[in-house]
Amino acid sequence: MYEKDGEKYFIVDSHSHFWDASRENWVEGREQYAKGWIDCFYGYHQLGPPETHWDWEHYLKVSQDDFERDVFIEGHVDHVVFQSTYLKEWYKNGFNTADQNAALLEKWGDRIIVNGRFDPRDGDEGMKQFEADCAKYKHKGVKLYTAEWNGSSRGFKLTDPECYRFLERAQELGIKNVHVHKGPTIWPLDKDAFDVADVDHAATDFQGLNFIVEHVGLPRIEDFCFMAVQEPNVYAGLSVVVGGLMHARPKFFAKVMGELLFWVGEDKMTFGSDYNIWTPKWQVEGLVDWQMPDDDQFADYPRLTTASKKKILGLNAAKLYDLEVPSECRLPDTTADEAMAPGEELVDNKAGAQA
């Protein structure tokens, strides 16, 4: 576990991958899309500190040894949640499937959770596969890619009747957490298919599910925040927020974090490194050291405390996934029980006390 200034942090990387974008995995005749997709990811990779950049060939597919070093040995991560992304329109065996991720369970099963996925456009056959995957891997969550291509379709909405059928079945199978990619588009997917509007309706109708909106709807941060503050089961997944903005766009990062802290609140924010777009080490260390800039334009935002950072970096996700937190990393019960509502400390003019 990570320790800084005498404080110990339980780190849960709740948005990670173990992908295969190697040339051998590109679908014949669709190489432009397979290459274009990973090229777009590689562009995001450049937003991290220069010393963390990899060459493109290495970026296509990392080994199990790479993963162990980058995440567990050097990355300070105590527990990983793998999010599955299939993209079989462009990648023969899938880009980042549950089977690929589960290959690491034999070695690190006590530190890894493998989430599944479903695509409502696959109908009954898709339902059978989803049920089989849940039985095989005991999924606690799913990752949905609403802009993924499927035949002639270039996306679906959480509010589609067929999607509701899958969400209902997910609840019956004991799944609690639905991670939804709602943020920056990746070529050649359509930006509008990642809009956050459908989350609102689904979250209201499925109170037994937690909707973790990965990438917080960027660039639609205001739309997301004003929706998420009203929905108790909607969470802000910080993948891309930290990796894509903390180093490259520090002022915008402060604004996004400020809006999230004010509206959504520190109890509903989860850390995700988005490995292997970026490695977790610099993100964890950077977030632990980070403070809201002492500038008038950020004066009306809440300030992060050590307790806030512990929640965001691991404790919130640990609660969602029923992970056992070492006693030395827990917060006093009163801290969790008496957490303020989003923005409350500002309304009460208490922001200065937390600075």
WORAPE-V529913 format. One record per backbone hydrogen bond with DSSP energy under -1.0 kcal/mol. CO is the residue of the C=O (numbers start at 1). NH is the residue of the N-H. E is the energy in kcal/mol with one decimal. If there is no record, write none. Layout:
CO;NH;E + CO;NH;E
This chain:
2;9;-3.3 + 4;7;-2.0 + 7;4;-2.4 + 9;2;-1.1 + 11;78;-2.2 + 11;79;-1.7 + 12;14;-1.2 + 13;81;-2.8 + 15;274;-2.3 + 16;83;-2.6 + 22;25;-1.9 + 23;26;-1.8 + 25;92;-2.8 + 27;30;-2.3 + 30;34;-1.9 + 31;35;-3.0 + 32;36;-2.1 + 33;37;-2.5 + 34;38;-1.7 + 35;39;-2.5 + 36;40;-1.9 + 37;41;-1.9 + 38;42;-2.4 + 39;43;-1.7 + 40;44;-1.6 + 41;45;-2.1 + 42;46;-1.1 + 44;47;-2.0 + 45;48;-1.6 + 49;52;-2.4 + 50;53;-1.6 + 55;59;-1.6 + 56;60;-1.1 + 60;21;-2.7 + 63;67;-2.3 + 64;68;-2.5 + 65;69;-2.3 + 66;70;-3.1 + 67;71;-2.6 + 68;73;-2.7 + 69;74;-3.1 + 71;77;-1.9 + 79;13;-2.7 + 80;113;-2.4 + 81;16;-1.6 + 82;115;-2.2 + 85;96;-2.2 + 86;95;-3.2 + 87;90;-1.8 + 87;91;-2.1 + 90;27;-3.1 + 91;94;-1.4 + 95;20;-2.7 + 96;85;-2.5 + 97;101;-2.5 + 98;102;-2.7 + 101;104;-1.7 + 102;105;-1.7 + 104;108;-2.4 + 105;109;-1.7 + 108;111;-2.6 + 111;80;-2.7 + 113;82;-3.1 + 116;143;-2.3 + 119;122;-2.5 + 120;123;-1.3 + 122;126;-1.4 + 123;127;-2.0 + 124;128;-2.3 + 125;129;-2.1 + 126;130;-2.5 + 127;131;-2.6 + 128;132;-2.2 + 129;133;-2.6 + 130;134;-2.3 + 131;135;-2.1 + 132;136;-2.2 + 133;137;-2.9 + 134;138;-1.7 + 140;176;-1.8 + 140;177;-1.7 + 141;116;-2.2 + 142;179;-3.3 + 144;181;-2.4 + 145;148;-2.0 + 146;156;-2.5 + 150;153;-2.0 + 153;150;-2.6 + 157;160;-1.7 + 160;164;-2.2 + 161;165;-1.5 + 162;166;-1.4 + 163;167;-2.6 + 164;168;-2.6 + 165;169;-1.8 + 166;170;-2.5 + 167;171;-2.0 + 168;172;-1.9 + 169;173;-1.9 + 170;175;-2.4 + 171;174;-1.5 + 176;210;-3.5 + 177;142;-2.1 + 178;212;-2.0 + 179;144;-3.1 + 180;214;-1.9 + 182;217;-2.4 + 186;189;-2.7 + 191;194;-2.0 + 192;195;-1.5 + 196;199;-1.7 + 198;202;-1.7 + 199;203;-3.0 + 200;204;-1.7 + 201;205;-1.7 + 202;206;-1.8 + 206;209;-1.7 + 210;178;-3.5 + 211;235;-2.9 + 212;180;-2.2 + 212;214;-1.1 + 213;216;-1.6 + 213;237;-2.1 + 214;182;-1.8 + 215;218;-2.7 + 217;220;-3.2 + 219;221;-1.0 + 220;224;-2.4 + 221;225;-2.6 + 222;226;-2.5 + 223;227;-1.1 + 224;228;-3.5 + 225;229;-2.1 + 227;230;-1.2 + 231;234;-1.7 + 233;211;-3.3 + 235;213;-2.6 + 236;270;-2.5 + 237;215;-1.5 + 238;242;-2.0 + 240;244;-2.0 + 242;246;-1.6 + 245;249;-2.0 + 249;253;-2.8 + 250;254;-2.0 + 251;255;-1.9 + 252;256;-2.8 + 253;257;-2.8 + 254;258;-2.5 + 255;259;-2.6 + 256;260;-2.4 + 257;261;-2.8 + 258;262;-2.4 + 259;263;-2.6 + 260;264;-1.4 + 260;265;-2.6 + 265;268;-1.8 + 268;236;-3.1 + 270;238;-3.2 + 271;14;-2.3 + 274;277;-2.9 + 275;17;-1.6 + 280;284;-2.9 + 281;285;-2.5 + 282;286;-2.0 + 283;287;-2.4 + 284;288;-2.2 + 285;289;-1.7 + 286;290;-1.2 + 293;295;-1.8 + 295;298;-1.9 + 296;299;-1.5 + 298;301;-1.5 + 305;309;-2.1 + 306;310;-2.0 + 307;311;-2.0 + 308;312;-2.4 + 309;313;-2.7 + 310;315;-2.2 + 311;316;-2.7 + 312;271;-1.6 + 313;12;-2.4 + 314;318;-2.5 + 315;319;-1.8 + 316;320;-1.8 + 317;321;-2.1 + 318;323;-2.6 + 326;329;-2.1 + 332;335;-1.3 + 332;336;-1.2 + 333;337;-2.7 + 334;338;-2.0 + 336;339;-1.0 + 341;344;-2.4 + 343;347;-2.2 + 344;348;-2.1 + 345;350;-4.0 + 346;349;-1.8 + 351;354;-1.2
